[in-house]
Amino acid sequence: MEVASNLPGIRAVRDSKTPAGPALIFSSSAWTRFLTCITDGTLNV
């Protein structure tokens, strides 16, 4: 997985094994919340 953090206000995530494939786009704040939930164990999937 690769995460582009050089785009203003968004985070683009793609499969590093398929760089020409699709990317998921998240707002910076949504990405931060996602990482926080992973870190503190509150992600419910």
BELNORZI-V657333 format. One record per residue. N is the residue number from 1. RES is the residue in one small letter. SS is DSSP state (helix for helix, strand for strand, loop for the rest). Layout:
n->(N	N)
res->(RES	RES)
ss->(SS	SS)
//
This chain:
n->(1	2	3	4	5	6	7	8	9	10	11	12	13	14	15	16	17	18	19	20	21	22	23	24	25	26	27	28	29	30	31	32	33	34	35	36	37	38	39	40	41	42	43	44	45)
res->(m	e	v	a	s	n	l	p	g	i	r	a	v	r	d	s	k	t	p	a	g	p	a	l	i	f	s	s	s	a	w	t	r	f	l	t	c	i	t	d	g	t	l	n	v)
ss->(loop	strand	strand	strand	loop	loop	loop	loop	loop	strand	strand	strand	strand	strand	loop	loop	loop	loop	loop	loop	loop	loop	strand	strand	strand	strand	strand	helix	helix	helix	helix	helix	helix	helix	helix	helix	helix	helix	helix	helix	loop	loop	loop	loop	loop)
//
